[in-house]
């Protein structure tokens, strides 16, 4: 039976009414929320109306319940579980991987996929311990004879964004009574679909040269806590598809919809499974792991080409079900995976580069690292019980007073989804206690659309509620302001999503775009202050792009309390780190040749360079398409470009304009920026210099901006994707498939 999402047919004219109208299309109603003008007289078929979340009345309160959650290292799966999997042949440790069951379906060792990629569907191309290339031709040194085996269950859970009481308010900032008849009260739980039922999910601390085999199991059909699961967002079949962002990973472990289309269309066959037919009919969310299914994904800990210069330092894993990635990520499918290097970045501040961190080794391949803290940023909205739920996936215009205080999501946002409550590691306005020593802070933007500009500040007055300062409507986003915030010492950036930078970069502030990561050394011993605030100064009231600069927009995200007392710090002072090369810079490539930066830059206008232009647009055969690349919507059967394994080239990625920004993510290998708007990174925009001077996996594209990047395609063959990581854009088809074919096989480029 078709769901409502499958039956609905939306008029493009109706859908584009909102797009054309912009902010002026909205009016405040008497109930205190925004609706499109003219909706009472017919109006569009879905509403871009967002609730005002209840005010958290006691933020930054220094109590145990409001401490910053710091995920600890996940331990290996129980030996009894592993033994049972081995008995069934489901452990994926067998080096004869053609017989290894990487998922519940028998590997497919022939047919079109095999003919194209010389790989089977459903088994691993390379296993831990296999011979793999290295730059000097010497054997790659694997650690141990097996990867570390983990078990992660996709589970229903409950999550509280705050332990503080909350006060229901309207968009004018005025106190109101919630639909349950109460004013100030405790916030109800929100239902999540999470890795091991938590948000954020588990933290896997990985080490290069030692693989990790992660068994993801779908238990979303279970509800042991009897939680109220009536909800209007998330993949309608409760499916998941986990992507390790951005590991050097084979397609079968990459968790993305280009490979999954091939894998899941094999499930029809003679047994009459309806899934293949559904996928062919455009229900792409069925190309994913549904309840009771599992997949063993292998993260090798092998840098691209075996090259130490290609080592990264901070992955994360998240959902990638086509059409519902944003909904599933927003619903909680987020996990963290710092990855260390036994040569330079061991997790022990006494060795290598001596970056902050005290390692606790558990002797089973897992470990924790004190003073090394991941900080995942995520914004949300909570239902006010009054705002209608209406679009192709989110209701028919009804309100849900029974969902008051629970997470509210809009699948079809006009500009992209932004929340009005900002959280760190899943907690709104937490407190983090630190010692007077150096820390390594790893930032991740896990938001659907929001971009942050982050600073550290001191304040005498402390946070003041935005409504008490006279703000209303969108100006209430963030809920609190620092009216007397003063900048503290600079950030010392040591890494981005591509790994360690060549050198330390000092920054007073830094932007963080969706899916991007940045890492810093911060020395809390450099101040006599007792309290600092992590603040966001990027006003972004829609997902389109940032608003005009506003010096009064200083939103505190986290309170940092610096404790006095004895402390040991064996990490290298920043002054010492500045004197060393953190990482040698990887090569540039043009037409499969290694070239220097000057030569690569001289080729940026070469007409042979493939161009990918990100555009606003629609498709006559798919009412959900709102975004295009090169005039085309994503189609898993029609990759836009193919390349040979081992090749390297320049790609041109262009923002087609329209006043939108796009964080463009390319799977499989990181890239280097050769030029941004015709300028080399050393002379380009200072905002992007630290990232552009190293490797990265997300291109931050300002409106109408053009970049030329250098990429290589090593180790694996098979299908991958590239897409905008504003997940509202990705879910509505700003994505293209691409593929790596064997050496010497025919390739093609996108049409001119």
N, C-alpha and C positions, 0 to 999 in steps of 0.2 A: 504494500500500500504506500502511495506517495505521501510524504509529509507536506505540511503547509508550505515549507520552503521550496519544495519541488513543484508545487502546483501554481504558485504565484507567478504571474506575468506582469511586470511593471512597465509602464509607458516611459520611454526615454524622455519624452517631453515633460512628464510629471517629475521624473528624477532630476532633470536638469533645471527645473524651476528654482530649486534651492541653490544649485551651483551658481546660477546666473545672478541670484539675488544678493548673495553675500550677507554681511552683518545687517544691512538695512532691511532685510526681509523679516526680521524678528520683532516681536512686540512682547512686552510683559503683560501677562493677564492678571486678573484680580487675585488669582490663587498664588501668584508670585513666581511663576516660571515662564520661560520663553517658549513661544510657539510661532510658527510662520504666520505672517500677516495674510489675512484672507482665508485661513484654514476653515473658518466657520462656513464659508460659502463654497465648499468643495475642496479647494486647495490641493496640495500634493498628496500622493498616496502614502507617504511616510513622513514622519515628523522629525525635524532636527531640534528636538526639545530635550534639554538636559536638566536633571534635578539639581537643587542646591543641597549638598550634604549637610547633615547636622553638625553643629559646631562642637569640636572637641574642647571641653571646658577647662581641662587641666593638662595642657601639653607640657612636655619636658619635665614632668614631675619625677624626682629622683627616688623612685621606689623600685623594688625588684621586678615588678610586673611591667615596668616601662623601660627596662634596660634594653639596649640594642641587642637583638639576637645575633649571635655569631655562630653560623653553622660549623659543626665539628666534622672531622673526617669520617666518611662512611667506612665501615669495616667490611672485610670480605664476606661473601655469603657463607652460611653455615655449611660445615663439611658434610653433614647428612644430606642437605639439599643438593650440593654439588655431586655427591655420590649417586643420588637418585637420577640426576640429569645424565651423568656419565653412563649409567646402566641403560638409559633410553637412547643414548647417542645424541643427546641434545646439549652437550657442554661446549662444543666448538673448539676443543683442544687438539683434536686429531690433526696432525700435520697433513694427512691425506684429505685435504679439505673438500675435494669433490664429493666425499661421502658425509661431510659434516652438515648437520641440519642447523642452519643459521636461523630458521623460523619454522613454523609448524608444517609448511608445505615442502614436499620433496623437491630437491634441487632440479632445475630444468637444464639439462646438459646439451641441448641441441636447439635448432630452430633459429628464428631471425635474430634474437639477441646474441646467441652464440656466434652466428655467422658475422655479425657486425663488430662485436667487441672481443671475440674469442674468449668469452667468460660465460660461466653458467649463472643462471638466476638462482639466488637463494643459498649461495655458498661464498666463502671468503676468498678473495684473490690472493691475499698474502696472509700468512699466520705468523704469530710470534715465533721467532727462531728461524724463519726462512731466510735464505740468502737474499740480500737486498743491496742496491747500488750505494756506493760511497764515493766521494770525490777522488780519494787516493787509491781506490781499488781494493783496499784492505777490507776484511770481513767486518760487517757491522756488529758491534758488541752488544748482544742482547743480555739483559740482566735476568738470571733465572731461566728455567726451562719452560715455564708456563706464564701466561699473563695473570694478573690479579683478577679474580672473578668476583663480580658484584651482582646482587639481586636488587632491582628497583621495581616496586609495584606501583602502577597507576591506580590510585585509590581516591575514594570520596573522603573528604575531611571537612572539618570546620575551622574557620580562621577568624580571629578577632584582630582588627586593625589597631585597637587601642584598649587599654584597661580603664581609661578615664571615662567618666560619664560624659554624655553628649546632650546638647540642647538643640531641639529641632528649630530651624530658622527658615525663612523664605528668602527669595533672591534680593530682597531689600535689607537683609540682615536682621529682620525683626523676629522676636521669639514667636513661635507658633506651637500649637498642640499637635503631637503626632497622631496618626490615624488610630492608634491604640488608646487615645484619650489622655496620654501623659505628656508632660513637658520634659524636664531634665530627667535622664534615665540612663541605664547601662545600654551599650550598643549590643544588638544581637549578633550572633555569629553569621558569617557568610559561608556558603557552601563552596568548596573548592574541589577541583580535580587536580591532584598534586602527585609528584613523584614521592612515593612512600607517604602520601597523604598530608604533606606539609608544604608551606609556602614561606620563604623559598624552599625548594627541595634539598636533597642531600648535597653535601660537598664531597667531591672526589678529589683527593690530593694525588696527582699523578706525577710520575718521574719519567723523563725521556730515557729511552733504551729498555723500558719495561712496559709491556702492553697492559691494557685494561680491557677485559671482556665484561660487558654490562648486559645482563639479561633484563630486559624491560617486559613486564607482564601487565596485561590489561585486566584489572579487577573492578572496573567501573560499573559493572553490573551488580556489584555487591554494595550493601548499605547497612553494615552491622550496627551503626549508631542510630539507625532509623531517622536520619536527618531529613528535613524538608527539602527535597530536591527539585521542587517545582521551580523551574528557572527558564529563562528565555534566551540563553546564549550558550555557545559551545557547539562542537560538532554534533549534529542530531543523532548520530549513531554511537556516540560516546567513544569515538576512536581516538587514537594517538599516532603520531609519527615523529619520533625524536631525532632532532638534528643536533649534533655536536658542533657548535659554532666556534671556531672555524677550523676544526682539526684537519690535518692532512690525512684524509679518510677515503676509503674506497666507496663507490656508490651504494653498495649493499649495506654499509654501515653509516651512510651519510644522512639518512632519514629525510628524504625530500621527494616532492611529488613527480619529478621526471622519472627517477628509477622506480618509484612505487607504482606508477602507471604500468610499466612493463611487468613488474612482479605480480600485481594483483589481477591483471587481465589474463594471467595464466590460470586463474582459479575457476574459470567457467568449466571448460573441458567436458568430459562425458558425465560427470556427476551432477550436472545441471545447476551448479552454484550460480545464483542470480547476480553475484557481485560483478562479474566481468561485463554482463549486459548493462548493469547500472552505470558502470564506469564509462563504457562506450557511449551511453546516453547523456553523459555530462555530469553525473553525480560523483564528482571526483573525490568527495570526502570518504567514499567507500574504498578508495585506494589507500587504505591505512589499516592499522591493527585494531580490530574490534574486540569487545569483551570476550574473555577467555583465551585470547591469542597472545603470543609472545614473540620476541625477536632477540637474538643475541648479536649485539653490535660490538665490533672489535676496534678499539682505539689503540693503535700500535705503539705510540710513543716513538715513532720514527719520523724525523724531520724530512721535509721534501728533499729528495736526492741524497739523504744521509748527511746533509750539509749542516754543520753546527751553526752557520749564519742564519739558517732558516728556523731555528728553534723559537717557539712562542712562549708565553708565560701565563696566559689567563684565558681559558675557554669557558663557555657556559653552554648548557644544553636546554633546548626548549622545543615546544611542539611545532609541527610544520604541516598539519593536515591542510590540503589545498582548499581555499575558500573559508577556512575557519581557524587559521593560524592565530590571528589576533584574539579571537574569542577564547581559544584554548590557553594561550599564554596569559591573557587577562584573568582566566579562571584559575591559574596557579601553576601551570606546567613550566616551571623555571628551576634549573639546578645549576650548580657552580662547579667548575673544575680548574683550579690553578694547576699548572704543570711546571715542574722544576727541572733543572739541568744539573746532572752530577758533576759537570765540569766547572761551571761558573756560578750557578744559582741553586745551591744545594738545599736551601731552606735552613741552613745553619750559618749564622752570622760570623762564625769564626773562620770560615773558609771561602774560597773563590772571591767573588766581588764583595763579600761581607755585607750583603743587603740585610736589613733588619729581619730577624726571625730566629727563634729558638725551637729547635726540632725535638719532637717527642716521637721516637720510632717505636712502633708496636711489634716489630719483628715478623709481621705477616704481609709485608709489602705496603702497609698503610702507615700513615704518620700524621700528626698535627704540627702546626707551626705557630707558636705564640708570637704576638706583635706583628702579625701578617694578617690583615683584616680585609675581607671582601665586603663591599658596600653596594648592594643592588638597589637602584632607585626605581620607583614604580608609583604611578599616580592612579587614583581611582575616584569613582563617584559612588555615593550611596543613595539608594532609592528613597524618595520622599513620600511615596505612596500616592502622589498626586499627578506626576508626570506620565502622560500616556506612553505606552509601549506600542510602537507602530512602525514596522517596515517589513520587508519580505521574510525576515527571520525572527523579528522581535514583536510579535503580537499584532493585534488588529485594532489598536487604538484604546485598549482597555487600560485601566490603572490597577495597581496591585497594592492596596494598603497593607496586606499581610506581609509584603516584602520590605516594609519600611526598615531602613538601616542596613539592608543587605546590598551587595555590589550590584550596580546598575551598568549595563553595557548597551552600546548602540552599534549594531553591525554595519549599518549604512550611514556613517557620519558624513556630512557634506565635506568637511575639511580634514577629517582625521579625529581620532578620539583623544581628548585630553580630560583629565580628572581635576577635581578641585581639592583633593586631599593628597599630599605627597608623602610617601613612605620610604623608609630605609630598612632593607631586609624584612619587609613586610609589616613594619610597625610605624605608625604615624607619630612623628615628633618624639623619637626616643632619646635616651641619655646614654652616652658611651663614656665610661671611665678609662682614663689612660694614665700612665706613669710619665714622669719627666725624663723621657728618653726618645730615641728614634723609632718610628713605626713605618711599616709599609702598608699603604692604603690602596686597595684595588677597587676602582669604581667601574660599575656596569650600569648602563641605562637599559633597564628591562621594561620601560614604558612602551605603550603602543605607538604614540606619536610625539610625545613631549621631548623637547630639547632643553637642557639645563645649562646655565652658566654658573659655575660654582666658585665660591670664595670662602675663606675662613675670616670670621669677624669677632671682635669683642663688642660688648654692649653693657651699659650701666643700667638702663631701664628694663632691658629684657623684652621678650615678645609681647606685642599688644595685638589684640584681635582686630582684624581688618574692619569689621563692622563697627567697632568702637571708634575707628578713625573716620567714619562716615562713608566707607566704600560700600558699593552695592553691585549686584549682577556679577559679571565676569571678574570684576576687581576683587571679589571675595575669594578667588582661587588662591589656594595656599593657606587660607584662614587666618594667618598671623603675619605681622611685619616687625622688623627691627627698625625703629625710627632713628636710632642713634648709632647704628652699626659702623664700626671702624675696621678697615682692613688690617689683618694681621700679616705675618711673614709670608713670603712667597711659597708656592708649591715647588717642589723639586721633582720634575717628571723624569721617570726612569724607563717607562715602557708605555706602549699603546697596545691595541689588539693584535698587532703583528709581532709583539715581543719586545725585548729590550731595544731602546733607542741607541744610536751610535754614541751619544753623549747626554749627560744630564742637561735638561732645559728648565730654567727658572721661569715661573709664571705667577703673576698676581691672581689670575683667575683662569678658568678653562671651560670650554664648551664640551658638553657630553651629549652626543646624538644617539638616537635609538640603536641598540646593539653594540655601540662602541664601548671599548674599555680603555681606561687610562690608569696608570699606576704611579704612585708618588712616594717619596721619602719625606716624612714630616717629623721635625724634631721638636717635640713638646717641651724639651728642656731649654728652649731658646726664649721662653716667656716666663714672666713672673705672675701672669694672670692665672686665675683659678678656673675660669670658664671661657670657652670659645663656642661659637656657633658655626656650623656648616650652613651656608645660605645659598639660595638660588636667586639670581638677579635677572634671569631671562623670563620676561613676561611673554606668555604664549597662550592667548585665550581661545585660539582655535588650532587645529592640527595643520593648518596651511603653512605657517611659518611664524617666527617671532613677531611680536608687536613692536611699535616704536619704542625706543629707549625711554625708560622711566626710572629716574634716580631714586624714586621712593618705593620702587618695587624691590624690596629686600625681604625675601621669605625665608625664615629659618626652617631648616629641615631636621637638624639634629643638634642637641646640646652636648658639648664635650667637656667633661669635668676632669681637671688635671689634679691627680692626687700627689701629695708630698710623701716623702719617705725614701728609704734607701732603695737603690735600683742599680742593676748591673746592665751595662750596654756594651757589647763587644762588636756592634756593627760599625762600619766605616763611617766617619764623619762625611758630610756632604762635600766638604772641601777636598777630601781625598777622592771621592767618587768623581768629582769634576776633572781630575787629572788623568783619568784612565778612559780607555775606549770600552764602553759597556758591551758593545757587539760590533763585529766587523760587518760592513754593509754588503748585502747580497748584490748580485749582478743585475744588469739590465739586459734585455733581449730585443733584437729586431730581426725579423725574418730568420729565426732559428739560430742566430749568431749572438754570442756574448759581445756586448759593446759597452763602452764607457758612457757616462752621463752626457757628456758633450755630444757624442755621436747620436745617442738616443734622442736628445733634444732637437738635433738638427733634422730629425725625421718626422716631427709632429704634424707637419702638413702633407705628409706623403699620402697620396690618394689610395694606396693599397691598404691602409690601416682600416680595419672594420670599425664602423660607427654604430653606437647604440644610443638612440635618442628617447628620452623619457617624456611621455606626452599625456595630456588629458584627452580622453576620447571615449567612444562607445563602440559597441558591436551590435549589428542588427540581430544576430542570432543568440545573443546572451545579454539579458537585461541587467545582469550583475556586473558587467564590464564597465568600469569607469576610467580605467587607465590603460595605456598602450605603451609598447616599446617598438620603435620603427613602424608605427601604425598598426601593429599586430597585438592581439591579446595572447595570453599564454595558452599554448596547446602542447600537451606532452608528446603528441605524435609528430610534432613539427619543430625540431630543434632549430635554432636560428643560426648556429655556427658549429662547425666541427673542426677539431685540431688533432694533430698527430701526437701520440705519447712521446714525450721527450722534447717537443718543440717549444719555442718561446717566441713571443711577439708583442707588439704594441696594440692596444685597443683604445678607441676613443669613446668616452662616455659623456653624453651631453644632456643637460637639463633643458627640456624644450620650452621652458619659460612659463608664463602665466602667473607668476608671483607665488610659486610653490617651491618648497625645498624637499630634497629627497636624499635619504641615507641609503645609498646603493650598495648592496652586499653581493659579493661574488664568491660562490662556494669553491672549495677544494684547495687552492693555493692562494697565498697572499699576493698582493701587487705592490709595485712602487709607482709613485706619482712621478711622471717625467715632466709634465707641464700642467699648470692650472691657469686657464685663460691666457695661454700663450707665454706664461712666465715659468721659469724653473723654480723649484721649491725654495731655493736660497734667496730668490728675489720676489717671491709671491706673497700672498696674504699671510701676515704674521699669525692670524688666528689659526691657520692650518699648518704652520711650518713644522711643528714638532712631529705631527703625524706624517706629513708629506715627505719628510727627510728620511723616513724609515719605511718599513713594510706595514701594510694595513689590510683589512678585509672589508671595510666599509668606506665608501667615498662620500664625504659630506659635500653635497652639491647645493650651492646657493642658487637662487633664481637665475636662469639663463646661463649658467656656468658650464664650461667645457673643460674636461680633463683628458689627458692622455696618460695611460698607465702601461707599465711593463709587467707581463705575466709569463710564467712557464707552467708546463703541464706534465708533471712527472709521476712515475710509479704505477698508476692505475689506468684502466680504460673504462668507459661507460658513460652514462648520462648524469648531468648535473644541472643546476639552475643558477640564475642570477636574478635579483629582485630588489625592489625598494623595501627597506626595513621599517618604514612607516607601515605597520601591518594592515592598516585600513587600505592602503594602496596595494600592497601585495595581494590581499584577499580579493581584490577586485581587478586582478589580472595584470598589474605592473610587474611582470616576471617573464623571463624567457628561458627556454631550455637550451643547453649546449652540451656537446659531447666530446669525449676523447676517444679516438679510434687508434688501432695499432699503427706502429711505424710503417710508413709506405702506403697505407690505405688512402683512398681518395678523400679529400676534404672539401668544404665549401664555406663561403663567407655570406653574411647577410646581403640582401639586395641593396643596391645603391640608393 
